[in-house]
């Protein structure tokens, strides 16, 4: 295996993305949540090398996150009007 200066290629990529203002952790989590929403937990665990319990947790979390996003979009904005309505 070749030796990489300053760490692994993934670490260097993370450093470059951070320098560009892209937060790596949230981007990684968003990608994992998208996969967990689309794949069964078993496939998710085998594809990414996670333990089955970890894959079950990610899959369960996607349901919570989806519900939260849907509820958040239905909340009234600061002005007190429901989202999507205009002032008359």
Backbone as numpy.savetxt, mean C-alpha at the origin, in Angstrom:
# Nx Ny Nz CAx CAy CAz Cx Cy Cz
27.87 -14.60 -6.26 27.01 -13.43 -6.26 27.91 -12.20 -6.26
27.63 -11.22 -7.13 28.49 -10.04 -7.19 28.34 -9.18 -5.94
29.40 -8.50 -5.63 29.40 -7.61 -4.48 29.05 -6.20 -4.97
28.05 -5.60 -4.35 27.61 -4.27 -4.76 28.15 -3.23 -3.78
28.68 -2.14 -4.32 29.12 -1.08 -3.41 27.92 -0.40 -2.77
28.08 0.04 -1.54 27.04 0.78 -0.80 25.75 0.00 -0.65
25.83 -1.28 -0.48 24.63 -2.07 -0.21 24.03 -2.71 -1.44
22.87 -3.26 -1.26 22.20 -4.01 -2.33 21.57 -3.06 -3.35
21.25 -3.57 -4.54 20.58 -2.74 -5.54 19.26 -2.17 -5.05
18.51 -2.97 -4.27 17.23 -2.47 -3.77 17.44 -1.32 -2.79
18.49 -1.39 -2.00 18.80 -0.31 -1.06 19.19 0.96 -1.81
20.00 0.80 -2.85 20.39 1.97 -3.66 19.18 2.59 -4.34
18.28 1.75 -4.85 17.07 2.27 -5.46 16.25 3.04 -4.44
16.12 2.50 -3.25 15.37 3.18 -2.19 16.00 4.54 -1.88
17.31 4.60 -1.83 17.99 5.88 -1.57 17.75 6.88 -2.69
17.78 6.41 -3.93 17.54 7.32 -5.07 16.10 7.82 -5.08
15.15 6.95 -4.80 13.75 7.37 -4.77 13.50 8.36 -3.64
14.11 8.12 -2.49 13.97 9.03 -1.36 14.55 10.40 -1.71
15.66 10.42 -2.42 16.27 11.69 -2.84 15.35 12.46 -3.79
14.51 11.74 -4.52 13.55 12.38 -5.43 12.26 12.77 -4.73
12.16 12.47 -3.45 10.97 12.84 -2.69 9.90 11.76 -2.66
10.22 10.57 -3.13 9.26 9.46 -3.13 9.48 8.65 -1.86
8.47 8.59 -1.03 8.56 7.84 0.22 8.39 6.36 -0.09
9.43 5.59 0.17 9.49 4.18 -0.23 8.53 3.31 0.58
8.47 3.52 1.89 7.63 2.67 2.74 6.16 2.70 2.35
5.54 3.88 2.24 4.14 3.92 1.84 3.90 3.35 0.44
4.85 3.57 -0.47 4.69 3.03 -1.83 4.72 1.50 -1.80
5.62 0.95 -0.99 5.71 -0.51 -0.85 4.42 -1.06 -0.27
3.94 -0.43 0.79 2.72 -0.90 1.43 1.52 -0.81 0.50
1.43 0.27 -0.27 0.32 0.42 -1.21 0.36 -0.68 -2.26
1.55 -1.01 -2.74 1.69 -2.08 -3.72 1.29 -3.43 -3.13
1.73 -3.68 -1.90 1.36 -4.95 -1.25 -0.14 -5.03 -1.00
-0.75 -3.91 -0.62 -2.20 -3.94 -0.39 -2.95 -4.21 -1.69
-2.48 -3.64 -2.79 -3.12 -3.88 -4.09 -3.02 -5.36 -4.46
-1.85 -5.95 -4.28 -1.69 -7.38 -4.56 -2.57 -8.23 -3.65
-2.60 -7.87 -2.36 -3.40 -8.64 -1.41 -4.89 -8.56 -1.73
-5.32 -7.43 -2.29 -6.73 -7.29 -2.66 -7.06 -8.16 -3.87
-6.09 -8.32 -4.79 -6.35 -9.03 -6.04 -6.08 -10.54 -5.98
-5.23 -10.97 -5.06 -4.83 -12.37 -5.01 -5.37 -13.06 -3.77
-5.64 -14.35 -3.86 -5.96 -15.11 -2.65 -4.74 -15.11 -1.72
-4.97 -15.22 -0.44 -3.89 -15.17 0.54 -2.83 -16.24 0.27
-3.25 -17.42 -0.13 -2.28 -18.49 -0.39 -1.33 -18.10 -1.52
-1.86 -17.60 -2.61 -1.04 -17.19 -3.75 -0.13 -16.03 -3.35
-0.69 -15.08 -2.63 0.07 -13.92 -2.14 1.27 -14.38 -1.31
1.05 -15.34 -0.42 2.14 -15.81 0.44 3.21 -16.54 -0.36
2.80 -17.38 -1.30 3.78 -18.15 -2.09 4.53 -17.26 -3.07
3.85 -16.33 -3.67 4.46 -15.45 -4.66 5.53 -14.55 -4.04
5.25 -14.01 -2.86 6.16 -13.06 -2.23 7.02 -13.65 -1.12
6.78 -14.92 -0.79 7.59 -15.56 0.23 7.21 -15.19 1.65
6.00 -14.70 1.85 5.52 -14.38 3.19 4.98 -15.63 3.86
4.97 -15.63 5.18 4.31 -16.69 5.92 2.81 -16.61 5.65
2.14 -17.74 5.76 0.70 -17.77 5.49 -0.06 -16.80 6.39
0.30 -16.73 7.67 -0.38 -15.82 8.60 -0.18 -14.36 8.18
1.00 -14.03 7.71 1.27 -12.66 7.25 0.40 -12.35 6.03
0.31 -13.28 5.11 -0.54 -13.09 3.93 -2.01 -12.95 4.33
-2.44 -13.75 5.30 -3.82 -13.63 5.80 -4.06 -12.25 6.40
-3.07 -11.74 7.14 -3.19 -10.41 7.73 -3.28 -9.33 6.67
-2.43 -9.42 5.65 -2.48 -8.42 4.57 -3.83 -8.48 3.85
-4.31 -9.69 3.58 -5.59 -9.83 2.88 -6.73 -9.27 3.72
-6.71 -9.55 5.02 -7.75 -9.01 5.90 -7.66 -7.49 5.98
-6.47 -6.95 5.98 -6.27 -5.50 6.07 -6.82 -4.78 4.84
-6.76 -5.41 3.68 -7.25 -4.74 2.48 -8.74 -4.48 2.56
-9.48 -5.37 3.19 -10.90 -5.11 3.37 -11.14 -3.91 4.26
-10.36 -3.80 5.32 -10.46 -2.67 6.24 -10.08 -1.39 5.54
-9.01 -1.41 4.77 -8.55 -0.21 4.09 -9.57 0.24 3.04
-10.15 -0.69 2.32 -11.13 -0.34 1.31 -12.36 0.29 1.95
-12.81 -0.28 3.05 -13.97 0.28 3.74 -13.66 1.67 4.26
-12.45 1.83 4.79 -12.06 3.12 5.33 -12.05 4.18 4.22
-11.47 3.84 3.07 -11.41 4.78 1.96 -12.81 5.15 1.48
-13.70 4.16 1.40 -15.06 4.43 0.98 -15.78 5.34 1.98
-15.61 5.06 3.26 -16.24 5.91 4.28 -15.66 7.31 4.28
-14.37 7.41 4.08 -13.72 8.71 4.05 -14.24 9.55 2.89
-14.48 8.94 1.74 -14.96 9.69 0.58 -16.40 10.17 0.77
-17.15 9.53 1.66 -18.54 9.93 1.90 -18.67 11.01 2.97
-17.60 11.29 3.70 -17.67 12.30 4.75 -17.89 13.68 4.17
-18.57 14.50 4.95 -18.81 15.88 4.53 -17.51 16.67 4.62
-17.26 17.55 3.64 -16.07 18.39 3.74 -16.21 19.39 4.88
-15.19 20.17 5.12 -15.17 21.10 6.24 -16.35 22.06 6.22
-16.83 22.42 5.04 -17.95 23.37 4.92 -19.28 22.80 5.39
-19.37 21.51 5.66 -20.59 20.91 6.16 -21.49 20.34 5.08
-21.15 20.53 3.80 -21.96 19.98 2.72 -21.44 18.58 2.36
-22.31 17.67 1.98 -21.86 16.35 1.56 -20.97 16.47 0.33
-20.04 15.55 0.20 -19.11 15.55 -0.94 -19.90 15.46 -2.24
-19.48 16.21 -3.25 -20.11 16.17 -4.55 -21.27 17.13 -4.72
-21.62 17.90 -3.70 -22.70 18.87 -3.83 -22.12 20.26 -3.93
-22.91 21.17 -4.48 -22.45 22.55 -4.61 -23.30 23.47 -3.78
-22.77 24.63 -3.48 -23.49 25.62 -2.70 -24.52 26.29 -3.59
-25.78 26.40 -3.10 -26.82 27.06 -3.89 -27.29 28.32 -3.24
